[in-house]
Amino acid sequence: MTIADLVAAPESRHAPLKTLAHVEFQLRVLGLLCAAAAGEPTKLTTPGSLDLWSRFIALHCSLLGCPTCRSAAVDVADSVDVEIAPDMSVRQVRNQVFHGGPDPKDIDLDALQQVVLANAERIVAIYEHGHVARLEPFFITIGGELAALVDYSVGSATYWPRSGPATDVARPEILDELQKRAPQSGDRLLESFAQDIQRDLRGFAERDSIDILVVPSRPIVVRWDLRTSDGTTTRIDRFELDVDHARIWQSESGRKPYKAFLADICNWKLLKERLLEELEEQVELESKISEELFPDIKRNVPNVPAHVRVADSSFGSGGDITIAQACERIIARAGVYSSCTNLIILTGEAGSGKTHSLLQFARESLSQSGDLDPIAIYISSSGVSANSLDTLLDARMARTRILDKSSVLALCRAGLAILVIDGFDELLGFRTYDNPLSGLRPILDALRGKGTILLSARSSYSEARLRRNLDLHPTLNWPPYPVTLELLPWRREQLQRLTSQLSVEVAEQEMPLEIRQLLTTPFFCLAFAAWARAGRNGDFLQFVVEIYLQRERRKLVGQKGEPIFDSDQLADIFSEVAEMIARNAVPEISEEDLELAASQALNCALNREEKRRLIALCGMSAEWAEEELSFRFTHLAIAEQFLARQVVRLPLNQAVSLLFTVAISSLCATLIVSMWRAKHGGLPTELIAALQEKVNATETYDGIPGAISLGELWAKVYGIADGPRTVRRITVDDLELGGSGRVVLDEARIKNLTLGPGVELLLKSSTVARLDLSKSSGAALLRDSYKQIHELLTQSELATGQPRIKHVLGLTDDTADSAIEIDNYFKSNIVLAGGPIIVSARDYAPDGDGRLNWVLEYGIDAWQSFINRMREEGKITLEKVSASGRPKVRLRRTEKFDVR
């Protein structure tokens, strides 16, 4: 048997799995030929997966010595990206099937056969060109047949012929030769299962105790030592692949799913009990925080269901659902293989109830009686920002005396556990805030495209940062599939449900507007209930701050038993800290910065006792991080309060500078307006005007913090005012225009814009993702404002794209859409996309990215024509992207688009 016999295409084209395996075998043969041609050690990895062999060939084909053979080798390496099923390459199909997923439908057998035929022809030509003088030790003859190296260890080497079982070889001359070439250990269908078993067992087995025997067509046999609290137990377990590639454990009581094996070795029932005990301690801690802030409210606050908005149709039916329904969908998807780790991002403002919702989710999952239903492993990242996620996992799991980081990830890969990280943006800390992916990457790599991570972030900023990171890292080994769940503001009935059970009456018509606007988050609803039960004495906002400061003052006493700081001094210190945290864009500060903030607030240096007692501030939690203390607010809603207070207390020019540098939230803007009125007796119109002037003076305003701050403040002051209003260069997620009169939005960037019945709207060079006219009519849109809108919601429908929007507004005619209109549509969408736009290199199609479906609005031909014209005019360039699947390119603008 020769090399030609080894790589020849299978006779039958009706066994796609066998042919897929042969593609990998062909790449293995060519990779070994490259290593043999080297005549010296190379970075060869065995057994080696399809991806590994493809990369090895691409990196080492230069060893073949001539341009023709190098080119042919690269073609073989690139064959893994040939599409053989709808939107799926050889690589993607192989990865799905060989990692336990279902067989893809509609595999193109002809295309797959052509791949193996072409590969065989190229490999034979390369070998016959004479670059390899000696095949041993990478290929040897066994029983008259040539066999290729599969795996190697000091005591034996395994070789695989074209057909039949692998053979272990212990010939000293072969092992000595292999030792000189030093191939490394690597990955196959049965081998891939064995590798996953070994990877999973690292979290449960004694070190170096795992021995695995893999013989094709026979069960995998694993001998290993299980760690237990009573010592170690030696086990022998057997595993096999079912006819549908399902992974099976041969237990003493019969064949069971592989996940049943993992549940068995981690003592599933006891594990759930211990995790539930720890979770109850976390629930108790959260209750204590609420009780300390609002001591007059019973700790047993009624559970009021929160609602979320799902931003991805693949997650289920879109729209608003309860958090409980969302969690049910998360659990249902946990065990479904989709080739990407499910990354669920729960966003919401400070005080919106993220922690409460996640604790309830984890508690319910651990209380379920289902044998193998997924459990939620809750990890709070509060106070550990300088640590890695790896360290955090190990620290949190140590108390179970069952799990560590490796075993948690094993359960996640199997769909038995969902990793819940509460406060992910707090975990980012000093070094990774601008690159959140760096904090997640080790976990994503370890999950290898499986499992589910649910993390919370207090605002869309962190979520947007994460998505941008994913867009900028298309070569990530195991990119996740992100889905955003946005916690919605509380509705009136949710507030009434809470207050009625706490025996508090709510007469909204008697409340000032600023209080009504705050009563959309659980934190402020609880504060309102405490304020009402206390007799509604004084200003509501002042009440919230005062009880916070009273608690601090009581615990900060000197040697004579008197408070070291009075309430005003404490408030000034917290305000300085809030500004420092906001400017640094991290949720905590160092001990040195805390002392600096206090000195600035008091306008004097601190004495020794003040420094010593300062770190005991209970409003600031202290944690050890990298051998020094770091401090953060115990509740983010309080941080928002003091940031707003700092804006109000600063001189106007300093306040504008702060707002220009820091993007404030909607909640913070509401607080600024309320505090400004209380201090200055009116609305912050002067502040907004000065900030508008500063934003106007910048050359580029897209995404700058000042444009976001301006948008949030303008929305609170002018959004529902009467009379004509104009604003320029604002960026805001949600804007409601009420009152009456004409509103002009110039160069605005808005996600959701709602128009009241008394408003006329004129858009100039703006972008509105969705305009809600359900309370108004099309007549409210002036001139060509409709051209700057991507979705239009009316009482009867949601219109997407310019043709449909024009039809809904009664502006359609019988003539074809003009080239200018089509160009404007594509240009404005490219601008709105914000991040990189990555499409197929062949036809510029979205290649499965649902976020780019807008390119098909006018048909693929129109999109291709637009791209080609923009390239000819030099307005767009195409850059190659290294990514899995079909070849892709990134669209990059070379100049600012002129949208008419």
Order of alpha helices (4+ residues) and beta strands (2+ residues): alpha-alpha-beta-alpha-alpha-beta-beta-alpha-alpha-beta-beta-beta-beta-alpha-beta-alpha-beta-beta-beta-beta-beta-alpha-alpha-beta-beta-alpha-beta-alpha-beta-alpha-alpha-beta-alpha-alpha-beta-alpha-beta-alpha-alpha-alpha-alpha-alpha-beta-alpha-alpha-beta-beta-alpha-alpha-alpha-alpha-alpha-beta-beta-beta-beta-beta-beta-beta-beta-alpha-alpha-beta-alpha-beta-beta
